[in-house]
Amino acid sequence: MPELQFKGKEFVYNHHLSVPYRPLEMDAGKSIGKPSLNGNLIIHGDNLHALKALLPMYAGKVDCIFIDPPYNTGNEGWNYNDNVNSPMMQEWLKSNPVNAEDMLRHDKWCAMMYPRFKLLLELLAPRGSLWMTLDDNEEHRAKSILDEVFGEQGFLATVIWEKGDSPRMDADYFSTRFDYMLVYAKEKSQVLFHRLQEDEEPPHYNQEDATGRKYYLKPLRAMGGQGETRESRPNLYYGIPAPNGKKVFPKLENGQDGAWRWSSKKLAAEINRIEWKESGGSWTPYFRIYADTSKGRPPETIFYNSEVGSSRNAKAELKELFPDERSFDNPKPTGLIERVLEIASNGDSIVLDSFAGSGTTAHAVLSTNREDGGSRRFILVEGEDYADELTAERVRRVIKGYRFDGIRKEELLCEPVTFTSLKNPEKLMKQVEAIENLEGHKFDAIKKEVTDGELVVTGEKKVTKKTEGLGGEFTYCALGEPLDLDKILTGKKLPDYETIGAWLYHTATGEALTTNKVRKGEWYLGESAAYHVWLVYKPELEFLKSSQAALTLELAERIAKDPERSKSGKRHLVFAPAKYVPNKTLLPMGVEYAPLPFALYRVEKG
């Protein structure tokens, strides 16, 4: 398979492996509800480090990832911050921000995304999928990288999101109306993918059988493609008795022999779905397609703004939440991510957004849960300084409810001002007058202005509105200092049992630790595919230096004979600072010892 080459690729290819593990530190003051790493999370910090921090608890557990990374337009001013072990890439850190004049901006973007894709893949469940919005600047390069990381077989679609709802009159060439959304599955055969449910049957289900079931008819003869001819599908060329007793064979419009869609065996099994139509003495077979057997309609690769919202809608949503505060460039509408969740999540799914921005993903998760009674959880990661004041604050307001005091604006007319329209200005003014006469009573003011070559007429009305909260909780986290077992334990600061346990468990097994199954009092971490994993540890230096922290024969026998865990027949992996039993005694018992580094319990002198 062809691969995309970019400067720095050889240095970032395995960079995700060298990223240090930094534990998540909960901030109760910025959270809603009791802080917990098992619920909704908003993480402030570098998203590469945050993704690594999530692996011990969430590897293989995330159903849906939605990300909206920098589009790399040259105007965003994003920074390349990855501390890669390469002199060339160390120089990149000194040339931030990345802008249009940077001749390496596409290389830097690819180098930034590559290790993040690697970690996102690890976090996805086998049934999980990745959805990423982009525009023409990087979509083609992103697809090449995703084909490499996820495999070409993981590609599901390139979806078009109609972000614009009117043309940009200041465009030099084309007025761009859409963004892309690349969609990849971790395992296509297992991917969680729902059809879109509809309240009413589509209008083409225009017939009804004796039991009241809606259906429409489709010709039984194959049409279009190589499979429509007798030559290509000889087994699908056979005669079917028509109502007049004569056999009907599939014929193309040019008189050549064609083919049926069904085999004779399927026809016999589905004969009750066949209807005949007569025209000019000739009979043609059709088959019924019932509305109640289609279970919704498959999503199409165009998401129209009339269904999921536009960029203008997204800005209006944010303005209602923050009427007098800072704006945010290019937010996504809640409806867009709600559509993604409708397709790619269940009621108990974990949803991750590692470029969280204005927090739309959390809003969409809470809204979808309210709609269908689900208990989806969100994990947001935002590295910018506005993680608390914008990202998390939006979620707080959505959870608790918010009051909007301001001016509600409704666009009543958006008409391009062209040379032709200027020739007949009376016609344009009559349109404006008609709007004022018909709509004026609904608004406090009708504003008219020419912007970007368009005449925009807007109705404005002062409103006071209280929006009910959607409910819920979340825990706000920051990234702690890197966990380095050879350096951290000088006796001044020791990680807690769950933090070091989750890291060791994931390091040893490659799996995520299920924290509600940890039995700290028994030294038990959990069960992996191959092992029962144990950790003898307390965040107390004197304990770690004592004989109580060692794997003794008594402890090894208790572990080996544990009635609850011995049924599986799996071996036991025990982390401990020391052991007092030789391996030749432990191994026949099914117990393997994994030493914690000496630095874990020694006292630094000096």
C-alpha positions as CSV (number, residue, x, y, z in Angstrom):
1,M,0.0,0.0,0.0
2,P,1.4,3.5,-0.9
3,E,2.3,5.5,2.2
4,L,2.4,9.2,2.8
5,Q,5.9,10.5,3.5
6,F,6.5,13.7,5.4
7,K,9.4,15.3,7.3
8,G,9.8,13.9,10.7
9,K,7.8,10.7,10.1
10,E,10.6,8.4,11.1
11,F,10.8,10.2,14.5
12,V,7.1,10.2,15.2
13,Y,6.4,6.7,14.0
14,N,6.7,5.3,17.5
15,H,6.7,8.5,19.5
16,H,3.5,7.5,21.2
17,L,5.4,4.8,23.0
18,S,7.9,7.2,24.5
19,V,5.3,9.7,25.8
20,P,5.4,9.6,29.6
21,Y,2.5,8.4,31.7
22,R,1.0,11.4,33.6
23,P,-1.8,10.6,36.1
24,L,-5.0,12.5,36.0
25,E,-5.4,14.8,39.0
26,M,-9.0,15.6,39.8
27,D,-10.1,19.2,40.7
28,A,-13.2,19.0,42.8
29,G,-13.7,22.8,42.7
30,K,-14.1,22.9,39.0
31,S,-16.2,19.7,38.8
32,I,-19.9,19.1,39.2
33,G,-20.8,16.2,41.5
34,K,-18.5,13.8,43.3
35,P,-15.1,13.6,41.5
36,S,-14.5,10.3,39.9
37,L,-12.4,9.0,37.0
38,N,-15.2,6.6,36.1
39,G,-17.7,9.2,34.9
40,N,-17.7,12.2,32.6
41,L,-14.3,13.8,32.3
42,I,-13.0,17.2,31.1
43,I,-9.2,17.1,31.0
44,H,-7.0,20.2,30.6
45,G,-3.6,19.5,29.1
46,D,-1.7,18.4,26.1
47,N,-3.9,15.9,24.3
48,L,-1.1,13.6,23.4
49,H,-0.2,13.2,27.1
50,A,-3.9,13.1,28.0
51,L,-4.6,10.2,25.6
52,K,-1.6,8.3,27.1
53,A,-3.0,9.0,30.6
54,L,-6.4,7.5,29.6
55,L,-5.0,4.2,28.3
56,P,-4.7,2.4,31.7
57,M,-8.5,2.9,32.3
58,Y,-10.0,3.3,28.8
59,A,-7.9,1.3,26.3
60,G,-10.3,-0.7,24.1
61,K,-13.4,0.8,25.7
62,V,-14.3,3.9,23.7
63,D,-17.1,3.4,21.2
64,C,-17.1,6.8,19.4
65,I,-14.4,9.3,18.9
66,F,-15.2,12.7,17.4
67,I,-12.4,15.1,16.8
68,D,-12.2,18.6,15.2
69,P,-8.4,19.2,14.9
70,P,-6.8,22.3,13.4
71,Y,-7.7,22.5,9.7
72,N,-4.2,23.9,9.1
73,T,-5.5,26.8,7.0
74,G,-2.5,28.9,7.7
75,N,-4.6,31.4,9.7
76,E,-5.3,29.4,12.9
77,G,-1.9,30.0,14.7
78,W,-1.7,26.5,16.2
79,N,1.5,25.3,17.9
80,Y,3.6,22.2,17.3
81,N,4.5,21.1,20.9
82,D,5.5,17.5,20.8
83,N,8.9,16.9,22.5
84,V,10.2,14.5,19.9
85,N,13.8,13.2,20.2
86,S,15.0,14.8,17.0
87,P,17.2,18.0,16.5
88,M,15.1,19.0,13.5
89,M,11.9,18.7,15.4
90,Q,13.3,20.4,18.5
91,E,13.8,23.4,16.2
92,W,10.2,23.2,15.2
93,L,9.3,24.1,18.9
94,K,11.1,27.4,18.4
95,S,9.2,28.4,15.3
96,N,5.6,28.5,16.6
97,P,2.9,29.3,15.8
98,V,2.4,27.5,12.5
99,N,1.1,29.9,9.9
100,A,0.7,30.3,6.1
101,E,4.3,31.4,5.6
102,D,5.6,28.2,7.3
103,M,6.9,26.0,4.4
104,L,6.7,22.9,6.7
105,R,3.2,23.5,8.0
106,H,1.8,20.4,6.3
107,D,4.7,18.2,7.6
108,K,4.2,19.6,11.1
109,W,0.5,18.9,10.9
110,C,1.1,15.3,9.8
111,A,3.7,14.8,12.5
112,M,1.3,16.2,15.1
113,M,-1.6,13.9,14.2
114,Y,0.3,10.7,13.6
115,P,1.0,9.7,17.2
116,R,-2.4,10.9,18.3
117,F,-4.0,8.6,15.7
118,K,-2.0,5.7,17.2
119,L,-3.3,6.3,20.7
120,L,-6.8,7.0,19.5
121,L,-6.8,3.5,17.8
122,E,-5.7,1.9,21.1
123,L,-8.5,3.6,23.0
124,L,-11.2,2.5,20.6
125,A,-13.3,-0.6,21.4
126,P,-13.4,-3.3,18.7
127,R,-16.9,-1.9,17.8
128,G,-15.7,1.7,17.9
129,S,-15.3,4.3,15.1
130,L,-13.5,7.6,14.6
131,W,-15.1,10.7,13.0
132,M,-12.9,13.6,12.1
133,T,-13.9,16.9,10.5
134,L,-11.4,18.7,8.1
135,D,-11.4,20.8,4.9
136,D,-9.4,20.7,1.7
137,N,-6.1,21.7,3.4
138,E,-5.4,18.3,5.1
139,E,-8.3,15.9,4.2
140,H,-6.3,14.0,1.6
141,R,-3.2,13.7,3.8
142,A,-5.3,12.7,6.8
143,K,-6.9,9.9,4.8
144,S,-3.5,8.5,3.8
145,I,-2.3,8.5,7.4
146,L,-5.6,6.9,8.6
147,D,-5.3,4.2,5.9
148,E,-1.9,3.4,7.3
149,V,-2.8,3.5,11.0
150,F,-6.3,1.9,10.9
151,G,-5.8,0.0,7.7
152,E,-7.6,0.7,4.4
153,Q,-10.2,-1.9,5.4
154,G,-11.2,0.4,8.3
155,F,-12.4,3.2,6.0
156,L,-16.2,3.6,6.1
157,A,-16.9,6.9,4.3
158,T,-16.0,10.5,3.6
159,V,-19.1,12.4,4.7
160,I,-19.9,15.9,3.5
161,W,-21.2,18.3,6.1
162,E,-23.0,21.2,4.6
163,K,-21.7,23.9,6.9
164,G,-22.7,26.9,4.9
165,D,-26.2,28.2,4.4
166,S,-25.5,31.0,2.0
167,P,-22.7,31.8,-0.5
168,R,-19.7,33.9,0.5
169,M,-19.7,36.8,-1.9
170,D,-16.1,37.7,-1.1
171,A,-14.8,34.3,-2.3
172,D,-12.0,34.7,-5.0
173,Y,-13.2,31.6,-6.8
174,F,-15.5,29.0,-5.3
175,S,-17.6,29.7,-2.2
176,T,-16.9,26.7,0.0
177,R,-20.1,25.3,1.4
178,F,-19.0,22.1,3.1
179,D,-16.4,20.4,5.3
180,Y,-15.3,16.7,5.2
181,M,-15.8,14.2,7.9
182,L,-13.6,11.1,7.6
183,V,-15.1,8.0,9.2
184,Y,-13.0,4.9,10.2
185,A,-13.9,1.7,12.1
186,K,-11.4,-0.2,14.2
187,E,-13.0,-3.5,13.2
188,K,-15.4,-3.1,10.3
189,S,-17.0,-6.5,10.9
190,Q,-17.9,-5.5,14.5
191,V,-18.5,-1.7,14.2
192,L,-21.4,-0.1,16.0
193,F,-23.4,1.5,13.2
194,H,-27.1,2.3,13.4
195,R,-29.5,3.3,10.7
196,L,-31.3,6.6,11.1
197,Q,-34.8,6.2,12.6
198,E,-37.7,8.1,11.0
199,D,-41.0,9.0,12.6
200,E,-42.8,8.4,9.4
201,E,-42.2,6.2,6.4
202,P,-40.5,7.9,3.5
203,P,-43.1,9.0,0.8
204,H,-42.0,6.4,-1.7
205,Y,-43.5,3.7,0.5
206,N,-46.8,4.5,-1.2
207,Q,-48.6,1.2,-1.2
208,E,-50.3,-0.9,1.5
209,D,-51.0,-4.6,1.7
210,A,-54.1,-6.3,3.2
211,T,-52.6,-6.1,6.7
212,G,-51.9,-2.4,6.5
213,R,-48.1,-2.7,6.0
214,K,-46.6,0.0,3.8
215,Y,-44.3,-1.0,0.9
216,Y,-43.1,0.1,-2.5
217,L,-42.4,-1.9,-5.6
218,K,-39.1,-2.5,-7.4
219,P,-38.6,-4.3,-10.7
220,L,-37.4,-7.9,-10.3
221,R,-35.1,-7.6,-13.4
222,A,-31.6,-6.5,-12.6
223,M,-30.8,-3.1,-13.9
224,G,-27.5,-1.4,-14.3
225,G,-23.9,-2.7,-14.1
226,Q,-22.4,-5.9,-15.4
227,G,-24.8,-8.1,-13.5
228,E,-27.8,-7.2,-15.6
229,T,-27.0,-9.5,-18.5
230,R,-27.6,-13.2,-19.0
231,E,-23.9,-13.6,-20.1
232,S,-22.6,-12.3,-16.7
233,R,-25.2,-14.1,-14.5
234,P,-26.5,-17.1,-16.5
235,N,-28.0,-18.7,-13.3
236,L,-30.3,-15.8,-12.9
237,Y,-31.8,-16.2,-16.4
238,Y,-34.9,-18.4,-16.1
239,G,-38.6,-18.3,-16.9
240,I,-41.3,-17.2,-14.3
241,P,-45.0,-18.1,-14.9
242,A,-47.0,-14.9,-15.4
243,P,-50.7,-14.6,-14.5
244,N,-51.7,-15.5,-18.0
245,G,-49.7,-18.8,-17.7
246,K,-46.9,-17.8,-20.1
247,K,-43.3,-17.8,-18.8
248,V,-41.6,-14.4,-18.7
249,F,-37.8,-14.1,-19.1
250,P,-35.7,-11.1,-18.2
251,K,-35.1,-8.9,-21.2
252,L,-33.1,-5.7,-21.5
253,E,-34.7,-2.7,-23.2
254,N,-32.6,-3.4,-26.3
255,G,-34.1,-6.9,-26.5
256,Q,-31.1,-8.8,-25.3
257,D,-31.3,-11.5,-22.6
258,G,-31.1,-10.0,-19.1
259,A,-31.0,-11.4,-15.5
260,W,-33.3,-11.4,-12.5
261,R,-32.2,-10.0,-9.1
262,W,-33.2,-13.2,-7.3
263,S,-32.3,-16.9,-7.8
264,S,-35.1,-19.3,-8.5
265,K,-34.7,-20.7,-5.0
266,K,-35.1,-17.2,-3.4
267,L,-38.1,-16.5,-5.7
268,A,-39.8,-19.7,-4.5
269,A,-39.3,-18.7,-0.8
270,E,-40.4,-15.1,-1.4
271,I,-43.2,-15.6,-3.9
272,N,-45.7,-13.7,-1.7
273,R,-43.7,-10.5,-2.3
274,I,-44.1,-10.7,-6.1
275,E,-46.6,-8.5,-7.9
276,W,-47.3,-8.4,-11.6
277,K,-48.1,-5.5,-13.8
278,E,-49.5,-5.7,-17.3
279,S,-48.8,-3.2,-20.1
280,G,-49.6,-3.7,-23.8
281,G,-50.1,-7.4,-23.4
282,S,-46.8,-7.9,-21.6
283,W,-46.4,-8.9,-17.9
284,T,-43.6,-7.6,-15.7
285,P,-42.7,-8.9,-12.2
286,Y,-42.0,-6.6,-9.3
287,F,-41.1,-7.3,-5.6
288,R,-42.3,-5.6,-2.5
289,I,-39.9,-3.7,-0.1
290,Y,-41.7,-3.2,3.2
291,A,-41.1,-0.1,5.4
292,D,-41.1,-2.1,8.6
293,T,-38.4,-4.4,7.5
294,S,-35.9,-1.8,6.6
295,K,-35.3,-0.7,10.2
296,G,-34.6,2.9,9.4
297,R,-32.6,4.3,6.5
298,P,-28.9,4.0,6.0
299,P,-27.1,7.4,6.7
300,E,-26.1,9.1,3.5
301,T,-22.7,10.7,2.9
302,I,-24.2,14.2,2.9
303,F,-25.3,15.7,6.2
304,Y,-27.4,18.7,5.2
305,N,-27.4,21.8,7.4
306,S,-31.2,21.7,7.4
307,E,-30.9,18.4,9.4
308,V,-27.8,18.8,11.5
309,G,-27.1,22.6,11.6
310,S,-24.7,25.0,10.0
311,S,-21.7,27.0,11.2
312,R,-24.1,29.9,11.6
313,N,-26.3,27.8,13.9
314,A,-23.3,26.7,15.9
315,K,-22.3,30.3,16.6
316,A,-25.8,31.2,17.6
317,E,-25.9,28.3,20.1
318,L,-22.7,29.5,21.6
319,K,-23.9,33.1,21.7
320,E,-27.0,32.1,23.6
321,L,-24.8,30.3,26.2
322,F,-22.3,33.2,26.4
323,P,-24.2,36.3,25.3
324,D,-21.7,38.9,26.6
325,E,-18.5,36.8,26.6
326,R,-15.7,35.6,24.3
327,S,-16.5,34.0,21.0
328,F,-15.0,30.9,19.6
329,D,-13.8,30.4,16.0
330,N,-15.6,27.8,13.9
331,P,-17.6,25.8,16.6
332,K,-19.6,22.8,15.4
333,P,-23.4,22.7,15.8
334,T,-24.8,20.3,18.5
335,G,-27.0,18.7,15.9
336,L,-24.0,17.5,13.9
337,I,-22.5,15.5,16.8
338,E,-26.0,14.3,17.8
339,R,-26.2,12.8,14.3
340,V,-22.9,11.1,14.8
341,L,-24.0,9.7,18.2
342,E,-27.3,8.5,16.7
343,I,-25.2,6.4,14.2
344,A,-22.2,5.4,16.2
345,S,-23.2,5.0,19.9
346,N,-25.4,3.0,22.2
347,G,-27.0,4.2,25.4
348,D,-24.0,3.1,27.4
349,S,-21.2,4.2,25.1
350,I,-18.1,6.2,26.0
351,V,-17.5,9.1,23.7
352,L,-14.1,10.9,23.4
353,D,-13.2,14.3,21.9
354,S,-9.5,15.1,22.2
355,F,-9.8,18.5,20.5
356,A,-12.7,19.6,22.6
357,G,-12.8,23.3,21.8
358,S,-16.1,24.9,22.9
359,G,-17.4,21.6,24.4
360,T,-20.0,20.8,21.8
361,T,-19.4,17.1,22.1
362,A,-20.3,17.0,25.8
363,H,-23.4,19.1,25.0
364,A,-24.5,16.6,22.4
365,V,-23.9,13.6,24.7
366,L,-26.0,15.2,27.5
367,S,-28.7,16.1,25.0
368,T,-28.8,12.7,23.4
369,N,-29.0,11.0,26.9
370,R,-32.0,13.3,27.7
371,E,-33.6,12.4,24.4
372,D,-33.3,8.6,24.7
373,G,-32.7,7.9,28.4
374,G,-29.2,6.7,27.8
375,S,-26.2,6.9,30.1
376,R,-23.4,7.7,27.6
377,R,-20.3,9.2,29.1
378,F,-18.0,11.8,27.6
379,I,-14.3,12.5,27.8
380,L,-13.2,15.9,26.6
381,V,-9.5,17.0,26.3
382,E,-8.6,20.6,25.7
383,G,-5.1,22.0,25.9
384,E,-5.8,25.7,25.6
385,D,-6.2,28.1,28.5
386,Y,-9.9,28.3,27.9
387,A,-10.5,24.7,29.0
388,D,-12.0,25.9,32.2
389,E,-13.7,29.2,31.3
390,L,-15.2,28.0,28.0
391,T,-15.1,24.3,27.5
392,A,-16.0,23.2,31.0
393,E,-18.1,26.3,31.7
394,R,-20.3,25.5,28.7
395,V,-20.9,22.0,30.1
396,R,-21.7,23.5,33.6
397,R,-24.3,25.8,32.1
398,V,-25.8,23.0,30.0
399,I,-26.0,20.8,33.0
400,K,-27.5,23.4,35.4
401,G,-29.5,25.4,32.9
402,Y,-28.9,29.0,31.9
403,R,-30.6,32.3,31.4
404,F,-30.4,34.2,28.1
405,D,-30.9,38.0,28.2
406,G,-30.1,39.5,24.9
407,I,-31.2,40.1,21.4
408,R,-32.6,37.3,19.3
409,K,-31.7,37.8,15.7
410,E,-33.4,36.1,12.8
411,E,-32.2,36.5,9.2
412,L,-35.1,37.5,7.0
413,L,-33.3,38.1,3.7
414,C,-29.9,37.5,2.3
415,E,-29.7,38.7,-1.3
416,P,-26.5,39.0,-3.3
417,V,-25.9,42.6,-4.5
418,T,-25.0,42.2,-8.1
419,F,-24.6,44.5,-11.1
420,T,-27.9,43.2,-12.3
421,S,-29.7,44.0,-9.1
422,L,-28.3,47.5,-9.0
423,K,-29.8,48.2,-12.4
424,N,-33.2,47.7,-10.8
425,P,-32.8,48.9,-7.2
426,E,-36.6,49.4,-6.9
427,K,-37.2,45.7,-7.0
428,L,-34.8,45.1,-4.2
429,M,-36.3,47.9,-2.1
430,K,-39.8,46.5,-2.6
431,Q,-38.5,43.2,-1.2
432,V,-37.2,44.9,1.9
433,E,-40.5,46.9,2.3
434,A,-42.5,43.8,2.0
435,I,-40.5,42.1,4.7
436,E,-40.9,45.1,7.0
437,N,-44.7,45.1,6.4
438,L,-45.1,41.4,6.9
439,E,-42.6,40.7,9.7
440,G,-42.2,44.0,11.4
441,H,-44.8,43.3,14.1
442,K,-42.8,40.3,15.3
443,F,-39.6,42.2,16.1
444,D,-38.4,45.3,17.9
445,A,-36.3,46.4,15.0
446,I,-35.5,45.4,11.4
447,K,-31.9,46.0,10.5
448,K,-30.6,46.3,7.0
449,E,-26.9,46.1,6.0
450,V,-24.6,45.2,3.1
451,T,-21.9,42.7,4.2
452,D,-19.5,40.8,2.0
453,G,-21.5,41.7,-1.1
454,E,-24.8,40.7,0.3
455,L,-27.9,42.7,1.5
456,V,-28.8,41.1,4.8
457,V,-32.1,42.0,6.5
458,T,-32.3,40.9,10.1
459,G,-35.1,41.0,12.6
460,E,-34.1,41.8,16.2
461,K,-36.0,41.2,19.4
462,K,-35.0,41.6,23.0
463,V,-35.7,38.3,24.8
464,T,-35.3,36.8,28.2
465,K,-35.2,33.0,28.1
466,K,-34.5,30.4,30.8
467,T,-33.2,27.1,29.3
468,E,-33.7,24.0,31.5
469,G,-30.6,22.1,32.5
470,L,-30.0,18.7,31.1
471,G,-28.6,17.3,34.3
472,G,-25.5,15.3,34.8
473,E,-22.0,15.5,36.4
474,F,-18.4,15.7,35.3
475,T,-14.9,15.7,36.8
476,Y,-12.4,18.3,35.8
477,C,-8.8,17.0,35.7
478,A,-5.4,18.3,35.0
479,L,-2.3,16.2,34.1
480,G,0.0,15.3,36.9
481,E,3.8,15.0,36.8
482,P,5.1,12.1,34.7
483,L,5.2,8.8,36.5
484,D,8.7,7.5,36.4
485,L,9.3,4.6,38.8
486,D,13.0,5.0,38.7
487,K,12.8,8.7,39.8
488,I,9.6,9.7,41.5
489,L,9.8,8.0,44.8
490,T,12.2,10.0,46.9
491,G,9.9,9.8,49.9
492,K,8.3,13.2,49.2
493,K,5.4,12.1,46.9
494,L,4.1,8.7,46.3
495,P,1.3,7.9,43.7
496,D,-1.9,6.3,45.1
497,Y,-2.7,2.7,44.7
498,E,-5.1,3.1,41.8
499,T,-2.8,5.4,39.8
500,I,0.2,3.2,39.9
501,G,-1.9,0.1,39.7
502,A,-3.7,1.2,36.5
503,W,-0.4,2.1,34.9
504,L,1.3,-1.2,35.8
505,Y,-1.7,-3.3,34.8
506,H,-1.9,-1.6,31.4
507,T,1.9,-1.8,30.9
508,A,1.9,-5.6,31.7
509,T,-1.3,-6.6,29.9
510,G,-2.0,-4.0,27.2
511,E,-5.5,-3.8,28.6
512,A,-7.5,-1.2,30.6
513,L,-8.0,-1.6,34.3
514,T,-11.6,-1.9,35.5
515,T,-11.3,0.1,38.6
516,N,-14.5,-1.1,40.3
517,K,-13.1,-4.6,40.4
518,V,-9.9,-3.5,42.2
519,R,-9.6,-5.0,45.8
520,K,-7.0,-2.9,47.4
521,G,-7.2,-4.7,50.7
522,E,-6.4,-8.0,49.1
523,W,-3.7,-6.5,46.8
524,Y,-5.8,-7.5,43.8
525,L,-5.9,-5.3,40.6
526,G,-7.9,-7.4,38.2
527,E,-8.2,-10.1,35.6
528,S,-6.7,-9.8,32.1
529,A,-7.0,-12.1,29.2
530,A,-3.9,-14.0,30.4
531,Y,-3.4,-13.2,34.1
532,H,-4.8,-12.3,37.5
533,V,-2.8,-9.3,38.4
534,W,-1.8,-8.3,41.9
535,L,0.1,-5.3,43.4
536,V,1.6,-5.2,46.9
537,Y,1.8,-1.5,47.5
538,K,1.0,1.4,49.8
539,P,1.9,5.0,49.3
540,E,4.0,4.9,52.5
541,L,7.8,4.8,52.3
542,E,8.2,2.9,55.6
543,F,5.8,0.2,54.4
544,L,7.6,-0.2,51.0
545,K,10.9,-0.6,52.9
546,S,9.5,-3.2,55.3
547,S,9.1,-7.0,55.0
548,Q,5.3,-6.5,54.8
549,A,5.7,-5.3,51.2
550,A,7.5,-8.5,50.1
551,L,5.9,-11.5,48.3
552,T,6.2,-14.2,50.9
553,L,5.4,-17.9,50.7
554,E,2.3,-17.3,52.8
555,L,1.0,-14.6,50.4
556,A,1.9,-16.7,47.3
557,E,-0.1,-19.7,48.7
558,R,-3.1,-17.5,49.5
559,I,-3.0,-16.0,46.0
560,A,-2.6,-19.4,44.3
561,K,-5.4,-21.0,46.3
562,D,-7.8,-18.0,46.1
563,P,-11.2,-19.7,45.6
564,E,-12.7,-16.9,43.5
565,R,-9.9,-16.5,41.0
566,S,-8.5,-20.0,40.8
567,K,-11.5,-21.3,38.8
568,S,-10.3,-19.6,35.6
569,G,-7.0,-21.5,35.5
570,K,-5.0,-18.4,34.7
571,R,-1.6,-17.7,36.1
572,H,-1.0,-14.9,38.7
573,L,1.3,-11.9,38.1
574,V,2.3,-10.2,41.3
575,F,4.0,-6.8,41.5
576,A,5.9,-6.2,44.8
577,P,9.0,-4.4,45.9
578,A,10.7,-7.7,47.0
579,K,10.1,-11.4,47.3
580,Y,11.2,-14.0,49.9
581,V,10.4,-17.0,47.8
582,P,12.5,-18.5,44.9
583,N,11.0,-18.7,41.4
584,K,11.4,-22.5,41.4
585,T,8.8,-22.5,44.2
586,L,6.5,-19.8,42.8
587,L,6.3,-21.0,39.2
588,P,4.8,-24.5,39.9
589,M,2.2,-22.6,42.0
590,G,1.2,-20.6,39.0
591,V,2.6,-17.4,40.4
592,E,5.0,-15.0,38.6
593,Y,6.9,-12.2,40.3
594,A,7.3,-8.8,38.7
595,P,9.7,-6.6,40.8
596,L,9.1,-2.9,41.3
597,P,12.3,-0.9,40.6
598,F,14.6,-0.4,43.6
599,A,13.9,3.3,43.3
600,L,10.3,2.6,44.3
601,Y,11.3,2.0,48.0
602,R,14.8,3.3,48.5
603,V,15.6,6.6,50.3
604,E,17.5,9.1,48.2
605,K,20.6,10.3,50.0
606,G,22.5,13.4,49.4
